[in-house]
Amino acid sequence: MADDAEKTEEPTSKKIDDARKDGNVPKSQDTSSFVTLVVAIGAFFALLPYIKERMFYLYKFAQPYMLNELEKNDVYVLMITVFREFALMVLPLAAIVALAGVLASVMQFGFLTTTKLLIPDFKKIDPIKGIKNLVSIKKLIEGLKIILKVTLVMVVAYYYLLDFTKELPSVVFFSLMSQLEWLRDKALILIAVMLLLFLGLALFDLFFVRYNYFKDLKMSKQEIKDEYKQMEGDPQVKARIKRVQMEMSKKRMMSDIPTADVVITNPTHFAVAIRYDTEKENAPKIVAKGIDNLALKIKEIAREHGVQVVENPPLARELYKKCEIDQMIPESLYKAVAEVLAFVYKSSQKDKK
């Protein structure tokens, strides 16, 4: 029992699907942030000419107002124009960043739509559970991760900024444009280094999150057995249903024996009841079959209802093996069955006379 309680088995596909339906997916926040940051930087540089154009337009528009005393209407026009221009500059960048955030999540766990997260769960506001979550091992690990990441970023940034400051004594003698170019180059270097660092942190966090996700979903052997029972049905229940179905089928079969034209038997083992309705059926049909005690019962019912019983051991065995109940006989047995039926019909006519 102890082994069954240990979650040592990999999660089944059903367990993973159920977790997805509940909104439980392996999402690395660092990976999403990194992708969003890269897209944001790329989009900013791509939109820079457009932003410069809007800024230049705004400067030209505001320039006449700088030399005159502003009236109430002038302030209103300036505010509307400034708001519009900043919106035109910010909205494209914001839309691209928002789309990048969505794509970053889709890249990790695919498209997912669920409403379960919107359903209120009052267990989440349980103060006792809340305290337990605050001091859990998982929260402790998350806190250590944040501290390590912030420390690493600060150390790397400090190292490069300190290195840049060593060049400041010579940079002060540069022209203004050269100083701006130097500042731009150093900023690009720092951005590149930070992006590489964030990439490493994002990959680490991605693997760490996925590892913990599948670890948390691991199942015990008993859970796998229970899941199998839920999917396939309890074997005991299935066996009971099968017995009931067999009993119902047997009752229906027994009720069809009086409609048969003949019962072909092996005297002690096999009995097969055949009916041939020329108006409804294209060939003789098996309405009942059985062996041993069931065969004896079939013959008994047949005799009670005046159905002829014909002994033909080879044919009885072939019909029992090759045919199922409510199934037409195969063509290979047409001739042998036709001979038996012809004999039965002929005997019936003699009895009538």
N, C-alpha and C positions, 0 to 999 in steps of 0.2 A: 504493500500500500504506500510505503514511503516513496518508492520509485515512481508510482503513478502521480504522486503529488508534485514531483519535481518537473519543472517546465524545461525539458531537455529536447523537445522535438521542434523542428522548424514549422512556422505557421503554414497552414493550408491556404489554398487560394480562396476558399470561402471565408476564412478568418480575415484575410487581407481585404477582401471585397466588403465584408461587414464593417471593418474599420473605416474604409473609405466612405461608406454610406453615412457613417457617424461623423464624418469630417476629420477623422484621425488619419493624417497623412504625414510622411517625412518631409517637413519643410525646414530648410536651413535659412535662417534669417540673414546670416552673413553672405550667403551666396546671392540671395535676392538683392541685398544692398549693394554688393559688388557689381552685379549686372546693371542695376539701375544707375549706379555712379558712373560706370564706363559709358553707358548710353547718354547720360546727362552731359558729361564732358564732351563727348563726340558731337552731340546735338548743339551744344553751346558754340563750339568752334565752327560748326557748319552754318549756324545761324548768325554768326558774328557779323558778316557783311550786312545782313538784313537789319540786325540790331543797330549797327552803326548808322545805317541809312535813316532809321526811325529817330535816333538820337539827334542826328544832324537836322532832320526836318523839325523836330521839337525845338532845337536851339534857334533855328531861323524864325520859327513862328513866335517864339517868346522874345526875340531880340528887340522888336519895336516897342514892346511894353516896358523894357528896362529903362528907357530914357524919359518916359512920361509918367505922370501921376496916375495911378490906377483907380478906376471907378468900380462901382459895384458890379456892373455888367461885365467889365473887363476881367475881374477876378473869377466870375462865374465861367466865362469862356475859357480862361486859362486852366481852371480846374478840370473842366470837361475834357479839354484837349490833352492835358497831361495824363489824366486817367485813361483815356482812350489809347494813347500811344504806348503807355506802359502795359496796358492789357494786350495790345497787339504784339509787344515784344515778349511778354511772359507766357501768354496762353499757348503758343506753339511749343515752347520748351516744356511747359507743364504737361501738355497732352502727350508728348513723346516720352517723358519720364514716367507718366502713369501707365502708358502702354508697355514700357519696358518692365515695370513692376509686375504687371499681369503675365507677361511672357516669361519672366524669371520664375514665377510660380508654376506656370504650365510646363516649363522645361524640367522641373523637378518631379512632378507627380501627375502631369496630364490635366485635361479638363475635368473639373469636378463641380457639380451643382448639388447642393444639399440644403435643406431647410431645418435640419435637426439642431444646428447651432443657434438658430433663432428662437427655438423653443425654450422658455424659461426653465432653469434647473435650480430649484431652491436648495438642493444639496450643496451647491457651490458657495452659498452664503452661510453655511454652517461654521460658526467661529472655531469649533474644536478642530474640524478638518482644515480650516484655514491656517491655524497655528501649526498643525502637522506639516502642511505643505511648505510653510515658511522655513521650517527647520529640517526639511527632508534632505537626503543625500543628493537628490537630483538638483534642488535649488542651490545647494552648496557647490556642486560641480559647475553649474551655470555661473554662479558668482565668481568662482576662480577663473573660469574662462574669460569673463569680461575683464577682470583685473589683469590677467596675463596679456590679453590683446591690447588693452590701453597702454600698459607698461611698454610692450614691444613697440607700439607705434610711436610713443613719446621718445623712447631711446633712439630709434632710427631717425626720427625727425630732428632730434637734438644733435645727433652726430653730424648730419648733413648741414644743418643750419650753422653749427659751430665751424664746420669746414668753410662755409661760404663767408662767414664773418672775417676769416683770415685774409680775404681778398679786399675787404672794405678800404683799408688804407690807400690802396692804389686806385680803387674805383672812384674815390672822391675827386680825382684829377681828370676823370673822363668828362666828355661833353654830356649834355642832358640826354641826347638821343642814345649815346653809347651806354649811359647808365641804365636807361630804360631797356635797351637790348640785353644788357647783362642781367637785369632783374628778370626779364622774360625767360632767358635761357636757364637761369637757376630755378625759376618757378617750374619750368617744364621738366627739369631733371628731378626736382622734388616730387612732382606729380607722378612721373614715371616710376620712381622708387616706391612711392606710397601705393600705387596701383599693383605693382608686383607683390608687395607685402600683403595687401588686401586679397590678392588672388590666392596666395598661399594660405592665408587664414580662412578664406571662403572654401577652398578645397578640403582643408582639414575639418572645418565645421560640417561640410556636406557629408563626408564619410562618417564622421562622429555621430551625426543626427540619424543617418540611415542605419548605422550599426545598432544604436540604442533603440530605434524604432522596431526593427525586426527582433531584437532581443526581448523587448517588452511584449511582443506579440507571440513569443514562443509558447508552446502548448505542452501540457502533460499528456501522457499516453491515454489517460482516462478521458481527457477532453477530446482527443481525436476519435476515440471510440464513441463518445456521446454524439459528436458531430456526425459521424458516419451513420449512427442510428437515426438522427434527425433527417439526414439527406436520403438514406435508403429505406428507412423505416425499421422499427424494432423487429428483429428476426422472429421473435415469439409471436408478435402481432401478425406479421406476414404469414407465418405458418398457420395461424388460426384462420386468417382470411382465406388462405388456400384450401384448408380443410372444408370451410363453409362452401366455397365455390365448387369443390369437388362433390360435396353432398348434393348441392342444388343441381349440378350437371347430371349426377347419377339419378336423381328423382325425375328430371326431365327425360333422361334416356329411357327409364323404365316406363314412363307414360307413353313413349313413342313406340314401344314394342308391339302393342296391339295393331298399329297401323302398318306393320311390316308385312311383306308378302311371303317371306321365308326366313328361317333361322338355320344357318349352315353351321354344323358343329363337328368338332372332334369329340367323340363320345364322352370323354372325361375331363378335358382341359379347356377347349376353346368353344366360344359361341359368338356368331356374328349375325345380327339381324339386318336384312336388306329389304328396302322398299323401292318399287319402280312405278312412279306415277308418270305415265306417258304424256299426260296433258301439261304437267308442270316441270318435269325434269327430263334432261337430255340423256341421262344414263342412270343406272341403278345407284342408290344412295345408301350409305351405312347409317342406320338409325340407332344402333346399339352394338356394343361388343364387350366381352369380358372373358376372364379366365377363372378356372377353379370354381369357388363358391358363387362368384358373380355369374359365371357361365351357366351354372345349374339354375340360378334364379331367373336368368333370361329365358331358358328353356321352359321353366315352370310357368312363367307368365305367358309365353307364346302358346303353350298347350291350353291354358285356361281360356284364351281368346281365339282358339281355333286356327292359330298360325302354324303352318306346317314346319316341322323340324326335320332337316335333311342332313344325314351324316356324310361328310366329305372331308376327311382330315387334312389332306394336302391343301385344298382350297380354303378351308377354315383358317389354317395357319398363315397362308399368304395374305388373306384378307385382313387378319388381325395385325400382321406386321406392317403392311403397306398402306393401310387406310385408317383415317381418324373418323370420329363420329361427325355426322353431317357433311361428310366428304363423298364425292362421286368416286366410284371405283375406277382404277386405272385401265387404260385401253388393253393392257396386256392380259387382264382378267375378264374382258368382255365375253369371250367365247365360253369360258368355263361357267360363268355366272348365268349366261343366257341359256345354257343347257339345263342348269338347275331350275331356272324360272320356267322354262318350257315344260319341264317335268312336273313342276308344281301346278301350273295352269292346267295341264292335261289331267292331272290327278283330281283337281278341283271339279273339272267338268264331269269326270266319271262319277264323282261323289254326288253331284247334283242330279245325274240321271238315276 
